[in-house]
Amino acid sequence: MRLPRLRGAFIALAASAAAMLIPSASRATVEVDPVAPYKLVTGDVVFFAGIGQGTSSTLSSGFIDAARGYRVIDTGTTFGTYDENDLLIFDIKTSQTASAIGVGSGEVFVAMVQMKRDDGYAPMSIAAAEIVDADEASTTVPEACVIGDNCQGQDNGKAFSARYAEGATLRIGIFIGDLCEDADDQNITDIDDCENGLLKQDAGNTVLPVDLKVRFVFTAASSTTAIGDPDASEADAGSDVTLHFQNQPPQFTCPAAFTDAYFPGDERILLNTKLFDLDEADDGGADPAAILVIGEEGAPDSSSTGYSENPIFSRAQLNVSEAKVKSFTNSTATDDHPYTLCFSGVDGAGLVADFGGCACTLTDVRTASILGFLKESSCFIATASFRSGTAAPVLLLRKFRDQVLEKNVLGKWLVRTYYRWSPPAAEWLMGHPEFRGPVLRALLFVQAVAWIALHGTLAWVLFCLAIVLLASAWFRGGLPR
């Protein structure tokens, strides 16, 4: 009879341990997602481009990647000076139920935003809130807060909580200007990056790099004007997010030379972005995100208003040898399309390093269908190997074909035979770049023969002398056997 008792005790102990390991609904984590294109990065940080209070404040340099949906945030905007372009917008939800929160009769389920101070947290006002469908467009701006409708607040007209529906997604908007203003109204002096009700900035109204931490929590409120008072467990279940504001773009460095910069393909190129250096802003900021590529048959528009309107506009992946850049028009024998490409970089806050009037430029970039590209010189395998129909070795072999092989019967037969089998071989080689190295090494011998044939008797004498010297060294043991 001892075995059943032991088994029962073990089951009870396991159940007790499981109950301790599984979090209760009241301690469930609040889910927070910035609305695209912004995103949380390591450490739950969101990066924003910010300017100081007033229209005279600007970015220190560069511009914002507005084509991607990024914005320059005026950190002085508050609910009283409402401008939806300056809203910081988040989607939040919780698995907590109304009953677990303790929402009683006559109470409502609400969400709050709290600002982090040295000694705990304090409530900050909410500017906009709206329950959204899961499939609703990510660019939808939530409705401005109306106390007693979508939000709850106090006599000063500010809302400090937003009404929530169990299991829903609440899209919530805050103004960073309200955080410092609210701290000033509540006589909170231990938020270091707020000064006199404004976000810290220099004498020229330029925002200094700052990090402000806020917490999103859910709780219950008893009336239209009650904003809620999260207890310890509700606060612990909240999610902290750090808001980083910066005024400087990333540091972009153009390569000194565009050696092996790209490989042309069919209406696209494979760009070697390892050639470019892109680092975070001087005073710290978001991580580099992409190399911006703009292009046109002529001079691309590198202005902040026209950069994304160029025929070629791409955000190329960083630090790869073959980043795809599309939307070219192929060149043919009768229809030439030479492109000029300009380069810059963008970071995770959407800040673009200034193109500098296309200071970093690559000219005469062409694409073609695979066979069209290879037929640029009819030196199919060499063109596929060197990835250019105008590379010096390809020009050498073309000259060898025209001036030597085409001048005799045997040479003509070799050329015609080569034309029959080399195009499919070259096309295969373009699709299998791992074999490019061995083919390039094999072509060294062909280049040597071509150079000798084109440079007459003296070249043959030197070649033969080199062979004799190598053979002599080999027989004497000077070379490995």
ROGUDO-276716 format. One record per atom (N, C-alpha, C): x, y negated, z. Coordinates in steps of 0.2 Angstrom, whole numbers, plus 5000, padded with zeros to 4 digits. Atoms other than C-alpha are relative to their C-alpha. Layout:
<rs>
XYZ/...
</rs>
This chain:
<rs>
500450065000/500050005000/500449945000/499650055000/501549895001/500149964994/499950035007/501749874982/499549954998/500550055002/500049784979/500149945004/499950064996/500349674994/500649954997/499550045003/502049624987/499949974994/500250025006/501349604970/499649945001/500550054998/499949494977/500449935002/499650064998/501249384986/500449974995/499650035005/502349364971/499649964995/500550035004/500849314960/499849935003/500250064997/500349184973/500649955000/499450055000/502149114974/500149974993/499950025007/502249104955/499549954998/500650055001/500549014954/500249935003/499850064996/501148894967/500649964996/499550045003/502748854958/499849974993/500350035006/501848834941/499649945001/500350064999/500748704949/500449955002/499550054999/502248614955/500349974994/499650025006/503048614938/499549964995/500550035005/501448564928/499849935002/500250074998/501148374929/499250005000/500750014999/499448324935/499849954995/500250055005/498348214923/500149935003/499950074997/498548064935/500849984999/499350025001/500448074931/500250014993/499849995007/500348094912/500349944997/499650065003/501547984902/499549974995/500450045005/500747844892/500550004994/499750005006/501147854874/500049934997/499950065003/501847694866/500450004993/499750005006/502247664848/499949934997/500150065003/502647494840/499750014993/500349995007/501647464824/500649994995/499550005006/502747494808/500049934997/499449965001/503947444802/500450015006/499650004994/504547424820/500050075003/500049944996/505047574830/500450005006/499649994994/505747634846/500650044998/499449965001/507547684846/500350025007/499749974994/508647764859/500049965006/500150044994/508247704876/499449965000/500650035000/506547654871/500049924999/499850075001/507147484864/499649994993/500250035006/506247384850/500449944999/499650065001/507247254841/499649954995/500350055004/506547094834/500449944999/499750065002/507146944825/499649945003/500450064996/506746784836/500349944999/499850075001/506846604834/499749965007/500250034994/506646474848/499449964999/500750045000/505146364852/500149944995/500150065005/504646244838/500250014993/499949995007/504746234819/500749984998/499350025002/506546164819/500550065001/499649954999/507246324825/500050054994/500049965006/507846444812/500550065002/499549954999/508946604810/500749974999/499450035000/510746574812/500350014993/499849985007/511046654794/499650064998/500449955002/510246774783/499349994999/500750015001/508446804781/499650075002/500449944998/507046934786/499850044994/500349955005/506547084776/499350005000/500850015000/504747024774/499750054995/500249955005/504547144759/499850075004/500249944996/504547284772/499549995006/500450024995/503447194784/500349975006/499750034995/504647124796/499949935001/500250074999/504346954804/500549975004/499650044996/505346814812/499549985006/500450024995/504546794829/500249945004/499950064997/504346624836/499850015008/500149984993/504646654855/499749955004/500450054996/503746494860/499350014999/500749995001/502046554854/499750035006/500449974994/500746594868/499350004997/500749995002/498946634868/499749934999/500250075001/498646444869/500149974993/499850035006/499546414853/499950064995/500049945003/498946574845/500250004992/499849995007/499746634829/500250084999/500049935000/499546814824/500750034997/499349995003/501246814814/500550015006/499650004995/502046804831/499950065005/500249944995/501146954840/500550064999/499749934999/502147104846/499550055001/500649955000/500947244842/500250075001/499949934998/500947414850/499350045000/500549954999/499847574849/500150045006/499949974994/499547644866/499450055001/500649954999/498547794872/500350045006/499849954995/498547914887/499550065000/500449944999/497948084891/499650005007/500350014994/497348024908/499249994999/500750005001/495448044910/499849945005/500350064996/494347904917/499950035008/500149974993/493948024932/500750005004/499449994997/495748054935/500349935002/499850074998/496147864935/499649985006/500450024995/494747844947/499549954998/500550055002/493547744937/499350025002/500649984997/491947734947/499449964997/500650035003/490247674944/500049925000/499950075000/490247494938/500749974998/499350025001/492047494934/500250024992/499849995007/492947504917/500750025000/499449975001/494447594911/500449954996/499650065003/495847464906/500750024999/499249995001/497647454900/500349935002/499750064998/498847324907/500750004997/499350005002/500547264902/500349965006/499750044994/501747214916/500749984998/499450025002/503347124915/500550025006/499549974995/504947194924/500449945003/499650054997/505747084937/500550035005/499549974996/507147114949/499750045006/500349974994/505947164963/499350034997/500649975002/504647274954/499749974993/500350025006/503347224941/499449955002/500650055000/502047084938/499650004994/500450005006/500547074927/500249944995/500050055005/500746984910/499450004996/500750005004/499346924899/500150034993/500149965007/498747014883/499649954996/500350055005/498346914868/499550034995/500449975005/497447044857/499950075002/500149934998/496647214859/499550034995/500549975004/495647334848/500150085000/500049925001/495247524848/500050014992/499949985007/495847594831/499950074999/500049935003/495547754821/500750024999/499449975002/496947874819/500349994993/499850015007/496947844801/500049934997/500150075002/496747654801/500749974998/499450035002/498047554792/500549975005/499550024995/499647524802/500149925000/499950075000/499647344797/499449965003/500650034997/497947304805/500249965006/499950054994/498047154817/499450015005/500649994995/497047184833/499649935001/500450064999/495647064837/500349965006/499850044994/496046914849/499650025006/500449984994/495546944867/499549955001/500650044998/493846884872/499850045007/500249984993/493546904891/499350025000/500749975000/492047014894/499850044994/500149965006/492147094877/500550064999/499549955000/493747184873/500649995005/499450014995/494847114887/499649975006/500250024994/494647064905/500549955003/499550054998/495446904913/499749965006/500150044994/495346764925/499849934998/500350075001/494746584926/500449964995/499650045004/496246514917/499950024992/500249985007/495546594901/500550054997/499549945003/497046724899/499750065002/500249934999/496646904898/500650045003/499449964997/497747024909/499950074999/500149925001/496947194904/499650004994/500449995006/496147264889/499650075001/500549944999/494647384889/500250064995/499849945004/495047564884/499550055000/500549955001/494047714878/500450075001/499749944998/494547884885/500250044993/499849965006/495647984872/500149964994/499950045006/495747834860/500749974999/499450045001/497147734853/499849935000/500150074999/497247554859/500549964996/499550055003/498147424848/500049945004/499950054995/498747294859/500549954997/499550055002/499647124855/500149955006/499850054995/500647014866/500549954997/499650055002/501546854864/500649995005/499450014996/503346844871/500049945004/500050064997/503046664875/499650005006/500450004994/501646714887/500450035006/499749974995/502846824897/500449955005/499650054996/503946674902/499549955003/500550054998/502446564904/499650035006/500449964995/501546694915/500550005006/499549994994/503146714926/500049935003/499950064997/503246524928/499349985004/500650014996/501346514933/500050045006/500149964994/501546654946/500649995004/499450024996/503146564953/500550065000/499549955000/504246714948/500649974997/499350035002/506046664947/500550054998/499549955001/506946824945/500050044994/499949975006/506746864927/500549954996/499450045002/508446804921/500049974993/500050035006/508046774903/499449954998/500550055001/506646654906/500249945004/499850064997/506946474910/499549954999/500550055001/505646344913/499450024996/500649975004/504246454906/500250014993/499849985007/505246484890/500650055000/499549955001/506346624883/500749965000/499350045000/508246574886/500249994993/499750035007/508946474871/500549955001/499550054999/510346364868/499749934998/500250075001/510346174865/499649994993/500350015007/509846194847/499450044999/500649965000/508246294851/500250074997/499949935003/509146454845/500050055006/500149954995/508646614854/500750045001/499449964998/510146694863/499750085000/500249934999/510146884863/499850025007/500349984993/509046944877/499650074999/500349944999/508247104883/499549995006/500550014995/506547094892/499650075000/500349934999/505747254899/499349995002/500750014998/503847274900/499850085001/500249934998/502847424906/499250004998/500749995002/501147484899/499750065004/500449964995/499947564912/499350004998/500749995000/498147624913/499750005007/500350004993/497047594928/499249984999/500750025000/495247544933/499949935002/500250074998/494447374935/499349995001/500750004997/492847324944/499549954996/500450055003/492247174934/500349974994/499750035006/492447064919/500649965002/499450044999/493646954928/500650045004/499549964996/494547094938/500550034995/499549975005/496147144929/500350065002/499749934998/496547304938/500649995005/499450004996/497847344951/500350075000/499749935000/498847504947/500350025006/499749974994/499247614961/500750034998/499349985001/500947694963/500050064995/500049945005/500447854953/499949984993/500150035007/499747754939/500649964997/499450045002/501247644938/500550054998/499549955002/502347794938/499950044994/500249975006/501447864924/500049964994/500050055006/501647704913/500750014996/499450005004/502947684900/500449944999/499650065000/504347554900/500350004993/499750025007/504947474883/500449945001/499650065000/506347354881/500049964994/500150055006/506047204869/500749964999/499350045001/507747144862/499949954994/500150055005/507746984853/500749974997/499450035003/509146924841/499949954995/500050055005/509546784830/500550014994/499549995005/510946844819/499950074996/500149945004/510946964805/500650055001/499449965000/512147114803/500649984996/499450025004/513947094797/500150054994/499949965006/514147154779/500649994997/499450015004/515747184770/500050034994/500049985007/515947204751/500650044999/499349975002/517247334745/500449964996/499550045003/518847264739/500050024992/500049985007/518647374723/499450055000/500649965001/517147474716/500250074997/499849945003/518147634712/499550065002/500449944999/517047784710/499349975004/500650034996/515547674716/499450034998/500749975002/514147764706/500150054995/500049955005/513747904695/499349994996/500650015004/512447864681/499650064999/500449945001/510947974679/499449974995/500650025004/509247964671/499549955003/500450054997/508447804675/500249985007/499850014993/509447804691/500750005001/499349994998/511147794699/500150045006/499849974994/511947894713/500649955003/499650054998/512747754723/500450035006/499649984994/514247784735/500049955005/500150054995/513747684750/500650005005/499450004995/515347744760/500549944998/499650065002/516147594751/499949945004/500250074996/515247464761/500050015007/500050004993/515447414779/499449965002/500650044997/513847364789/500050015007/499950004993/514047324807/499449965003/500550044997/512847254820/500249935001/499950074999/512747074823/500649985005/499450024996/514246984831/499850005008/500150014992/513346954848/499550065002/500349944998/512547124848/499350004997/500650005003/510947184840/499850074998/500249935002/510047324831/500550034996/499649965004/510947464822/499949984993/500050015008/511347444803/499450054998/500549955002/509847524794/500150024993/499949985007/510247524775/500449954996/499750055005/511147444760/499549984996/500550035004/510047324751/500350004993/499850005007/510247344732/499549964996/500550035005/509447224719/500449994994/499750005006/509747224701/499649974994/500450035006/509247134684/500550014994/499750015006/509747134666/500249924999/499950075000/510546964669/500249995008/499850024993/510746874686/499450025005/500649984996/509646954700/499949945005/500250064996/508646834711/500250035008/499849974994/509546854728/499749955006/500350044995/508446724737/499650045005/500449974995/507446764753/499350014997/500749995002/505846744743/499950044994/500049965006/506346834727/500450065000/499549945000/507546974732/499650064999/500449945001/506147104732/499650004993/500450005006/505447054715/500450024994/499649975005/506947114705/499850074997/500149935003/506747264693/500350055004/499749954996/507947354704/500049975007/500150024993/507547344723/500050065004/499949934997/508147484734/500349995007/499650004994/508647514752/500350075000/499649945001/510047644750/500250025007/499849974993/510447764764/500849985001/499350014998/512047724773/500550065000/499449955000/513747814772/499950074997/500049945004/513347944759/500349984993/499750015007/514147974742/499650004995/500450005006/512647994732/499349975002/500650034998/511247874738/499649984993/500450015006/509847864725/499749934999/500350075001/509447694717/499650014993/500449995006/508047704704/499749944997/500450055004/506947604692/500549964994/499650035006/508347574678/499650024994/500249985007/507847574660/500650034996/499549975003/508947694651/500349974993/499750035006/510247634638/500050064994/499949955005/510247724621/500549964995/499550025005/511347704605/499749934997/500350065004/510147564598/499749965005/500350044995/509447494615/500450005006/499650014995/510647434627/499749965006/500350034994/510147394645/500649995006/499550004994/511647334656/499849965006/500250034993/511247284674/500549975004/499650034995/512047174686/499750025007/500349984994/511847244704/500349955006/499750034995/512047144720/499850035007/500149964994/512247214738/500049965006/500050034993/511947164756/499850065004/500249954995/511347254772/499549975004/500650024996/509847254783/500150055007/500049964994/509747314801/499350025003/500749984998/508347384812/499649955003/500550064998/507647214817/499749974994/500250035007/507347184798/500449944998/499650055002/508747054797/500550024995/499649995005/509647044781/500649955000/499450045001/511446984779/499949964993/500150055006/511446834766/500450034994/499749985006/511746894748/500649954998/499550045001/512846744747/500049984992/500050015007/512246704729/500350064996/499849945003/512646884724/500850005000/499350004999/514446874731/500350074999/499849935001/514547064731/499650034994/500449995006/514147114713/500450064996/499849955005/514347264701/499749994993/500350025006/514147224683/500050064995/500149955005/513747324667/499950075002/500349934998/512847464675/499550034996/500549985005/511947574663/499850075002/500249934999/510947734664/499850034994/500249975006/510447864651/499850075002/500249934999/509648034649/500650045001/499449974999/510848164653/500450014994/499749995007/511248214635/500249934997/499850075003/511248024630/500649985004/499450034996/512547984644/500650044997/499449965002/513648134638/500249984993/499950015007/513448084620/500349934999/499750065000/514147914624/500750004997/499449995004/515847974618/500150064997/499949935003/515548154612/500550045004/499549964996/516948204624/499650035006/500549994995/515548294634/500350025007/499749974994/516548394647/500449955004/499650054997/517748254650/499649945003/500550054998/516348124652/499650025006/500349984994/515448234664/500450015006/499549994995/517048264674/500249935003/499850074998/517548084675/499549955002/500650044998/515748024677/500049934997/500050065004/516047884664/500350024993/499850005007/516147874645/500649964999/499550055001/517447734647/500650015004/499449984996/518647814659/500650004996/499449995005/520447804653/500250074998/499949935003/520647994652/499650014994/500549985005/519048004642/500249964993/499750045006/519747864630/500650034997/499449975003/521347954628/499850064996/500349945004/520448114623/499749994994/500450025006/519348024611/500549984995/499550025005/520847944603/500450064997/499749935002/521648124602/499650034995/500449975005/520148184593/500049974994/500050045006/520048044581/500650004996/499450015003/521848024577/500450064998/499649945001/522548204578/499550064997/500349955001/521248334578/499650004993/500450015006/520148264564/500449994994/499550015006/521648244552/500250074997/499849945003/521848434549/499450055001/500549955001/520748584545/499950045007/500049964994/521148684561/499749955006/500250054995/520848524572/499249994999/500750015002/519148494563/499650065003/500349944998/518648674567/499950005008/500150004993/519048654585/499549955003/500550054998/518048494587/499350024999/500749975001/516548574579/499850055004/500149954995/516648724590/499949975007/500150034994/516848614605/499349975001/500750035000/515248514600/499450055001/500549955000/514248674599/499950035007/500149974993/514548744617/500149955005/499850054994/515148594627/499449965003/500550044997/513548494629/499650045006/500349974994/512648634640/500450015005/499549994995/514248664649/500149945004/500050064997/514348484653/499449985004/500650024997/512548464658/500050055007/499949964994/512848614670/500549975005/499550034996/514348534677/499849945004/500250064997/513448374681/499550025006/500549984995/512148474691/500450045005/499749974996/513548564700/500749975002/499550044999/514748434707/500650035003/499549974996/515748554718/500550034995/499549975004/516648624702/500349944996/499750065004/517148444696/500850005001/499350004999/518848454705/500450054996/499649965005/519448614696/500049984993/500150025007/518848554679/500549944999/499550065001/519848384682/500750025000/499349975000/521448484686/500150034994/499849975006/521248584671/500049954994/500050065005/520948424660/500749975000/499450035000/522648364666/500550034995/499649975006/523548484654/499849984993/500250025006/522448434640/500249934999/499750075000/522848254644/500749994998/499350005002/524648294643/500150014993/499949985007/524548374626/499749954996/500350055004/523448234620/500549945000/499550054999/524748104626/500650014996/499449985004/526148194618/499950004993/500250005008/525248214601/500049934998/500150075002/524848034601/500749965000/499450044999/526647974605/500650024996/499549985005/527648064592/500650045002/499449964999/529348144591/500350005007/499650024993/530148064607/499650045005/500449974995/528648124617/500150085000/499949935000/528848304611/500750025003/499349994997/530748294615/500050005007/500150014993/530348234632/499650065004/500449944997/529048374635/500450065000/499749945000/530148514629/500650005005/499450014995/531648444640/499750015007/500349994993/530448444655/499950085001/500149935000/529948624651/500750045002/499349974999/531848674650/500249995007/499850014994/532248594666/499650045006/500449964996/530748674675/500250075000/499849935001/531248844668/500650015003/499349994997/533048824673/500050005008/500150004993/532548774691/499750065003/500449944998/531348924692/500550065000/499549955001/532749044686/500550005006/499550014995/533948974699/499750005007/500349994993/532748994713/499849935003/500250074997/532348804715/499349995000/500850015000/530448834712/499850075003/500349944998/529348964721/499850044995/500249955005/529049124711/499350025001/
</rs>
